[in-house]
Amino acid sequence: MSKKGLIALITATTLIATLLSGCSSNSKTVKEPAANTPVTLTYGIWDNVQQPVYQKLADEYHKQNPNVTIKIQLTPWEQYWTKLDTAATGGTTHDLFWMDMPHSMIYESNGILQDLSDNIKNDKVDMNNFPEQLVNAYKYDNKTYGIPKDVDAIALWYNKKIFDAAKLPYPDDTWNWDKIHSVAKQLTDAKKGIYGFGAFYDPQIGIYNTIFQAGGEVISKDKKTSLLDTPEAIAGIKFWTQFFTDKSTPTVQQMTDTDPTQMFQNGKLGMVFGGSWLQSTFLTDTNAKGFAEVAPLPQGKQKGVVTHSVANVIGAKTTHPKEAWDFLKYLSSKEANQIVAESGQVIPAFKGTTDAWVKSNENFKLQVFVDELAYAHAYPISQNTSGWESKCLEIFPKAYAGLMTADEACKKAAEEMNKVLSAN
């Protein structure tokens, strides 16, 4: 999730509790249409890059089920959640739509999503085909509300030309925190406006990874207590602040004015943490195409990386629950996930289909992302994830800018996070 995406998430979801407070927790009883009666299902998504492959899946499903037409409705990320909240308040969401991990619990707990547990059981859908921690992310009160459609990971993107100019070897799986810090200082050339590393604030791309690498966690298992003030979390934040101390990263203000990913594409950063989704961007970008490559994240006390997933869900108020489930079941099949993998857009969640994704773009070492999933931690969530992430967004950049120490920032962030958690 980019910094822009994080801000959009926070802005949109601050209204959720109010918007959904009046929604019923029970889906209404609907009358099923007669067999072969034409049915149109709406399917809400937010990514125009993925739209072609999901249109292909919709068309393929229609060939197999001529009476069912899938109408994909694209809403950009910045407006997606606001539009969905408004629809939920009126009781008319899409029949099916995308759900991400940070938003999931608040929609599940407010009865906006259909419980899929009985469908999964009756149709014997094998949930072992998907990573357990991602399956669990879409469970609430022992009920399943979504089936993961994709998975992602974070790795170290680097500029081969900058490394070559400095006559330094490329990053590899032996790197640790000390190594990346040392190399970042060597790559930095203030006169040329080149920095060794882009240490920008972002929970998914940044601090969650290093907190896990330090042996820590963000939230307790019961999701009631912040762990951001633990020694491990503090160590994870100090990883980032050290780059500002020796000026081997642009300032907070510079990275506020220009997105760090864009700075990397413009050849101004030697290294930057980035998601698996960037491979399609860097492949088509004229500047980055010639120099971008990827390596595993450097390890701290241990290896660690955060993984996130998007799931397909069904609106609790759909008037076509049978057809919606059948289409979701198709989207969750190996056949559909193989098509997604071959498109190269995202890593499919279905186990055994990742090889096709790796082979879809041989310009980069995409196997790095797949290998990292073996030790990945699920994105930390609670019923109001955005509530405490917004507080962290206010606090941690101050530590990056030197206005607070890492210890002070972690203590303050934990206090604010606990206030949000206690109000859940």
C-alpha positions as CSV (number, residue, x, y, z in Angstrom):
1,M,0.0,0.0,0.0
2,S,1.5,3.3,-1.0
3,K,1.6,6.4,1.3
4,K,-1.2,7.9,-0.9
5,G,-3.2,4.7,-0.5
6,L,-2.7,4.7,3.3
7,I,-4.0,8.2,3.6
8,A,-7.0,7.3,1.5
9,L,-7.7,4.3,3.6
10,I,-7.6,6.3,6.8
11,T,-9.7,9.1,5.4
12,A,-12.4,6.8,4.1
13,T,-12.6,4.5,7.1
14,T,-12.9,7.2,9.8
15,L,-16.6,7.3,8.7
16,I,-17.3,3.6,8.8
17,A,-18.4,3.2,12.3
18,T,-21.0,6.0,11.9
19,L,-22.1,4.9,8.5
20,L,-22.6,1.3,9.4
21,S,-24.0,1.7,12.9
22,G,-27.6,1.5,11.6
23,C,-27.0,-1.5,9.4
24,S,-28.8,-4.8,10.2
25,S,-26.6,-7.7,11.0
26,N,-28.9,-10.1,9.1
27,S,-29.2,-10.5,5.4
28,K,-32.7,-10.2,4.1
29,T,-34.5,-13.2,2.7
30,V,-34.6,-13.2,-1.0
31,K,-36.6,-15.2,-3.6
32,E,-34.3,-17.1,-6.0
33,P,-35.1,-16.6,-9.7
34,A,-36.3,-19.5,-11.7
35,A,-33.7,-21.7,-13.4
36,N,-32.1,-20.1,-16.5
37,T,-33.6,-16.7,-15.7
38,P,-31.1,-14.1,-16.8
39,V,-29.2,-12.7,-13.8
40,T,-26.7,-9.8,-13.7
41,L,-24.2,-9.7,-10.9
42,T,-22.3,-6.5,-10.0
43,Y,-18.6,-7.0,-9.0
44,G,-16.9,-4.1,-7.4
45,I,-13.1,-3.7,-7.8
46,W,-10.6,-0.8,-7.4
47,D,-7.6,-1.6,-9.7
48,N,-7.8,-0.7,-13.4
49,V,-4.5,-2.7,-14.0
50,Q,-6.2,-5.9,-12.8
51,Q,-9.5,-5.1,-14.5
52,P,-8.6,-6.9,-17.9
53,V,-7.8,-10.2,-16.3
54,Y,-11.0,-10.1,-14.1
55,Q,-13.0,-9.2,-17.2
56,K,-11.5,-12.3,-18.8
57,L,-12.6,-14.4,-15.9
58,A,-16.1,-12.8,-16.0
59,D,-16.4,-13.6,-19.7
60,E,-15.2,-17.2,-19.2
61,Y,-17.7,-17.7,-16.4
62,H,-20.5,-16.3,-18.6
63,K,-19.6,-18.9,-21.4
64,Q,-20.1,-21.7,-18.8
65,N,-23.2,-20.0,-17.3
66,P,-25.0,-18.1,-20.2
67,N,-27.8,-17.0,-17.9
68,V,-25.4,-15.1,-15.6
69,T,-23.7,-11.8,-16.7
70,I,-21.0,-10.3,-14.6
71,K,-20.8,-6.5,-14.6
72,I,-17.5,-5.3,-13.3
73,Q,-17.7,-1.9,-11.6
74,L,-14.4,-0.1,-11.2
75,T,-14.0,2.6,-8.5
76,P,-10.5,4.0,-7.9
77,W,-9.0,3.2,-4.5
78,E,-9.4,6.8,-3.3
79,Q,-13.2,6.7,-3.7
80,Y,-13.8,3.0,-3.3
81,W,-14.4,2.8,0.5
82,T,-16.4,6.0,0.7
83,K,-18.7,4.7,-2.0
84,L,-18.9,1.3,-0.4
85,D,-19.7,2.8,3.0
86,T,-22.5,4.9,1.4
87,A,-23.9,1.9,-0.4
88,A,-23.8,-0.2,2.8
89,T,-25.7,2.4,4.7
90,G,-28.4,2.3,2.1
91,G,-28.4,-1.5,2.1
92,T,-27.3,-1.9,-1.5
93,T,-23.7,-3.0,-2.0
94,H,-22.4,-4.7,-5.0
95,D,-23.3,-8.4,-5.2
96,L,-19.6,-9.3,-4.9
97,F,-16.7,-7.0,-4.3
98,W,-13.1,-6.8,-3.1
99,M,-12.3,-6.6,0.6
100,D,-8.8,-6.0,2.1
101,M,-7.5,-7.0,5.5
102,P,-7.4,-3.6,7.3
103,H,-11.1,-3.0,6.5
104,S,-12.4,-6.6,6.9
105,M,-13.4,-6.8,10.6
106,I,-15.5,-3.7,10.7
107,Y,-17.5,-4.9,7.7
108,E,-17.8,-8.4,9.1
109,S,-18.9,-7.3,12.5
110,N,-21.5,-4.9,11.1
111,G,-23.3,-7.5,9.0
112,I,-22.3,-6.0,5.6
113,L,-20.8,-9.3,4.3
114,Q,-22.4,-12.6,3.8
115,D,-21.3,-15.5,5.9
116,L,-19.8,-18.1,3.5
117,S,-19.2,-20.8,6.1
118,D,-22.1,-23.1,5.1
119,N,-21.5,-22.6,1.4
120,I,-17.8,-23.6,1.9
121,K,-18.9,-26.6,3.9
122,N,-21.7,-27.8,1.6
123,D,-19.7,-27.4,-1.6
124,K,-16.6,-28.8,0.0
125,V,-14.3,-25.9,-0.9
126,D,-10.9,-26.8,0.4
127,M,-9.7,-23.8,2.3
128,N,-6.3,-25.5,2.7
129,N,-5.6,-24.4,-0.9
130,F,-5.0,-20.9,0.6
131,P,-2.5,-19.7,3.2
132,E,-3.9,-20.3,6.7
133,Q,-3.1,-16.9,8.0
134,L,-4.9,-15.2,5.1
135,V,-7.9,-17.4,5.5
136,N,-8.0,-16.5,9.2
137,A,-7.8,-12.8,8.3
138,Y,-11.3,-13.0,6.8
139,K,-12.9,-14.9,9.8
140,Y,-14.9,-13.2,12.4
141,D,-16.7,-14.9,15.3
142,N,-15.6,-18.3,13.8
143,K,-17.3,-17.5,10.6
144,T,-15.7,-17.1,7.2
145,Y,-16.6,-14.0,5.2
146,G,-14.1,-13.9,2.4
147,I,-11.8,-16.1,0.3
148,P,-8.4,-14.7,-0.5
149,K,-7.9,-13.9,-4.2
150,D,-4.3,-12.7,-4.0
151,V,-1.3,-12.3,-1.7
152,D,1.6,-9.9,-1.7
153,A,5.0,-9.4,0.0
154,I,7.6,-6.6,0.4
155,A,11.2,-6.9,-0.9
156,L,14.2,-4.7,-1.6
157,W,14.1,-3.0,-5.0
158,Y,17.5,-1.6,-6.1
159,N,19.0,0.4,-8.9
160,K,21.7,-1.6,-10.7
161,K,23.2,1.4,-12.4
162,I,23.8,3.2,-9.1
163,F,25.4,0.1,-7.7
164,D,27.5,-0.4,-10.8
165,A,28.7,3.3,-10.6
166,A,29.8,2.8,-7.0
167,K,31.4,-0.6,-7.9
168,L,29.4,-2.4,-5.2
169,P,27.9,-5.9,-5.4
170,Y,24.1,-6.1,-5.6
171,P,22.0,-7.0,-2.5
172,D,21.4,-10.7,-1.8
173,D,19.9,-13.0,0.8
174,T,22.9,-12.6,3.1
175,W,22.2,-8.9,3.8
176,N,21.3,-7.7,7.3
177,W,20.4,-4.4,8.8
178,D,24.1,-3.3,9.2
179,K,24.8,-4.2,5.6
180,I,22.0,-2.1,4.1
181,H,22.9,0.9,6.3
182,S,26.6,0.7,5.4
183,V,25.8,0.4,1.6
184,A,23.3,3.2,1.7
185,K,25.9,5.6,3.0
186,Q,28.3,4.5,0.3
187,L,25.7,5.0,-2.5
188,T,24.7,8.5,-1.3
189,D,26.0,11.3,-3.4
190,A,24.5,14.6,-2.2
191,K,26.0,16.6,-5.1
192,K,24.2,14.4,-7.6
193,G,21.0,14.3,-5.6
194,I,21.3,10.5,-5.1
195,Y,20.5,8.8,-1.8
196,G,21.3,5.3,-0.9
197,F,17.9,4.4,0.6
198,G,14.4,5.8,0.7
199,A,13.4,5.5,4.4
200,F,9.8,6.7,4.0
201,Y,7.0,6.0,6.5
202,D,4.5,3.3,5.6
203,P,3.1,0.5,7.8
204,Q,2.9,-2.2,5.2
205,I,6.0,-1.3,3.1
206,G,8.0,-0.1,6.1
207,I,7.7,-0.5,9.8
208,Y,5.7,-3.7,10.1
209,N,8.5,-5.6,8.3
210,T,11.3,-4.3,10.6
211,I,9.3,-4.9,13.7
212,F,8.8,-8.5,12.7
213,Q,12.5,-8.7,11.8
214,A,13.4,-7.5,15.3
215,G,11.3,-10.4,16.7
216,G,8.3,-8.2,17.7
217,E,4.6,-7.9,16.9
218,V,2.4,-4.9,16.4
219,I,-0.7,-6.1,18.3
220,S,-1.5,-8.9,20.8
221,K,-3.1,-12.1,19.6
222,D,-6.4,-11.2,21.2
223,K,-6.3,-7.8,19.4
224,K,-6.8,-5.9,22.6
225,T,-3.3,-4.5,23.3
226,S,-0.7,-2.6,21.3
227,L,2.8,-4.0,21.3
228,L,4.4,-0.9,19.7
229,D,6.2,0.1,22.9
230,T,8.1,-3.2,23.3
231,P,11.9,-3.3,22.9
232,E,11.5,-5.2,19.6
233,A,9.1,-2.6,18.1
234,I,11.4,0.2,19.2
235,A,14.3,-1.6,17.5
236,G,12.2,-1.9,14.3
237,I,11.6,1.9,14.3
238,K,15.3,2.7,15.0
239,F,16.2,0.8,11.8
240,W,14.5,3.7,9.9
241,T,15.6,6.6,11.9
242,Q,19.3,5.8,11.5
243,F,19.2,6.7,7.8
244,F,18.0,10.2,8.6
245,T,20.8,10.7,11.2
246,D,23.5,10.2,8.6
247,K,21.5,11.7,5.7
248,S,21.6,8.6,3.5
249,T,17.9,9.1,2.8
250,P,15.9,12.1,1.6
251,T,14.2,14.1,4.3
252,V,10.7,13.5,5.4
253,Q,9.7,16.7,3.6
254,Q,11.3,15.7,0.3
255,M,9.5,12.3,0.4
256,T,6.3,14.1,1.2
257,D,6.7,16.4,-1.8
258,T,7.7,13.5,-4.2
259,D,6.6,9.9,-3.7
260,P,9.7,7.7,-2.9
261,T,8.6,5.2,-5.6
262,Q,8.7,8.0,-8.1
263,M,12.1,9.1,-6.8
264,F,13.3,5.5,-7.4
265,Q,11.9,5.5,-10.9
266,N,13.7,8.8,-11.5
267,G,17.0,7.3,-10.5
268,K,17.4,9.2,-7.3
269,L,17.3,6.3,-4.8
270,G,19.7,3.3,-4.7
271,M,17.3,1.2,-2.8
272,V,13.8,1.2,-1.5
273,F,11.4,-1.3,0.1
274,G,8.5,-2.0,-2.3
275,G,5.7,-4.5,-2.9
276,S,5.4,-7.3,-5.4
277,W,2.8,-5.2,-7.2
278,L,5.6,-2.8,-8.4
279,Q,7.0,-5.3,-10.9
280,S,4.4,-4.4,-13.5
281,T,5.0,-0.7,-12.9
282,F,8.8,-0.9,-13.2
283,L,8.6,-3.2,-16.3
284,T,6.6,-0.6,-18.3
285,D,8.3,2.6,-16.8
286,T,10.8,3.9,-19.4
287,N,13.3,5.0,-16.7
288,A,13.1,2.1,-14.3
289,K,12.9,-0.6,-16.9
290,G,16.7,-0.6,-17.5
291,F,17.9,-0.7,-13.9
292,A,15.3,-2.0,-11.4
293,E,15.9,-5.4,-9.8
294,V,14.7,-7.0,-6.6
295,A,16.3,-8.8,-3.6
296,P,15.0,-10.2,-0.3
297,L,14.6,-7.8,2.6
298,P,17.6,-7.5,4.8
299,Q,17.2,-9.4,8.1
300,G,17.5,-8.1,11.6
301,K,17.4,-10.5,14.5
302,Q,15.5,-12.8,12.1
303,K,13.9,-12.8,8.7
304,G,10.6,-11.1,8.5
305,V,8.1,-9.6,6.1
306,V,4.5,-8.6,6.2
307,T,2.0,-10.1,3.8
308,H,-1.4,-8.8,2.9
309,S,-4.3,-10.1,0.9
310,V,-7.4,-9.0,-0.9
311,A,-10.4,-11.3,-0.7
312,N,-13.6,-11.7,-2.8
313,V,-16.7,-11.2,-0.6
314,I,-20.5,-11.2,-1.2
315,G,-22.7,-8.4,0.0
316,A,-25.1,-9.6,2.7
317,K,-28.1,-8.0,0.9
318,T,-27.4,-9.4,-2.5
319,T,-30.6,-10.4,-4.3
320,H,-28.8,-13.3,-6.0
321,P,-26.9,-15.1,-3.3
322,K,-26.8,-18.5,-5.1
323,E,-25.4,-17.0,-8.3
324,A,-23.0,-14.8,-6.4
325,W,-21.6,-17.7,-4.5
326,D,-21.2,-19.8,-7.6
327,F,-19.2,-17.0,-9.3
328,L,-17.1,-16.5,-6.1
329,K,-16.5,-20.2,-6.1
330,Y,-15.2,-20.0,-9.7
331,L,-12.9,-17.1,-8.8
332,S,-11.5,-19.2,-6.0
333,S,-10.8,-22.2,-8.2
334,K,-7.3,-23.3,-9.4
335,E,-8.4,-22.6,-13.0
336,A,-9.2,-19.0,-12.3
337,N,-6.1,-18.4,-10.1
338,Q,-3.9,-19.9,-12.9
339,I,-5.3,-17.3,-15.3
340,V,-4.6,-14.5,-12.8
341,A,-1.1,-15.9,-12.3
342,E,-0.3,-15.9,-16.0
343,S,-1.4,-12.3,-16.3
344,G,1.4,-11.3,-14.0
345,Q,-0.6,-8.6,-12.2
346,V,-0.7,-10.1,-8.6
347,I,0.4,-13.2,-6.9
348,P,-2.6,-15.5,-6.7
349,A,-3.6,-16.8,-3.3
350,F,-4.2,-20.4,-4.5
351,K,-1.3,-22.6,-3.6
352,G,0.6,-24.1,-6.5
353,T,-0.1,-21.3,-9.0
354,T,2.7,-19.0,-8.0
355,D,5.2,-20.5,-10.6
356,A,3.1,-19.0,-13.4
357,W,3.3,-15.6,-11.8
358,V,7.1,-15.8,-11.5
359,K,7.4,-16.8,-15.1
360,S,5.0,-14.1,-16.3
361,N,7.8,-11.5,-16.0
362,E,11.4,-12.8,-16.3
363,N,12.8,-9.3,-16.2
364,F,12.9,-9.4,-12.4
365,K,13.7,-12.1,-9.8
366,L,10.1,-12.5,-8.8
367,Q,10.8,-15.8,-7.0
368,V,12.1,-13.5,-4.2
369,F,8.6,-12.6,-3.2
370,V,7.3,-16.2,-3.3
371,D,10.2,-17.4,-1.1
372,E,9.5,-14.7,1.4
373,L,6.0,-16.0,2.0
374,A,7.5,-18.9,3.8
375,Y,8.3,-16.7,6.8
376,A,5.7,-13.9,6.3
377,H,3.5,-12.4,9.0
378,A,-0.1,-11.5,8.3
379,Y,-0.9,-7.8,8.2
380,P,-1.9,-6.8,11.8
381,I,-5.5,-5.8,12.1
382,S,-8.3,-5.2,14.6
383,Q,-11.9,-4.0,14.3
384,N,-10.8,-0.5,13.7
385,T,-7.3,-0.8,12.1
386,S,-7.5,2.6,10.4
387,G,-8.2,4.3,13.7
388,W,-4.8,3.4,15.2
389,E,-2.9,3.5,11.9
390,S,-4.0,7.1,11.5
391,K,-2.5,7.9,14.9
392,C,0.8,6.2,13.9
393,L,0.8,8.3,10.8
394,E,0.8,11.4,12.9
395,I,3.5,10.2,15.3
396,F,6.2,8.1,13.6
397,P,7.2,10.6,10.9
398,K,8.1,13.0,13.8
399,A,10.7,10.4,14.9
400,Y,12.0,10.2,11.3
401,A,12.3,14.0,11.2
402,G,14.2,14.0,14.6
403,L,11.4,15.7,16.5
404,M,10.9,12.7,18.8
405,T,13.1,9.8,19.7
406,A,12.1,6.3,18.6
407,D,11.4,5.4,22.2
408,E,9.2,8.4,22.7
409,A,7.3,7.8,19.4
410,C,6.7,4.1,20.2
411,K,5.4,4.9,23.7
412,K,3.1,7.6,22.3
413,A,1.9,5.4,19.4
414,A,1.1,2.5,21.8
415,E,-0.8,4.8,24.1
416,E,-2.9,6.1,21.2
417,M,-3.4,2.7,19.7
418,N,-4.6,1.3,23.1
419,K,-7.2,4.1,23.3
420,V,-8.6,3.0,19.9
421,L,-8.5,-0.7,20.8
422,S,-10.3,-0.1,24.1
423,A,-13.1,1.6,22.3
424,N,-13.7,-1.3,19.9
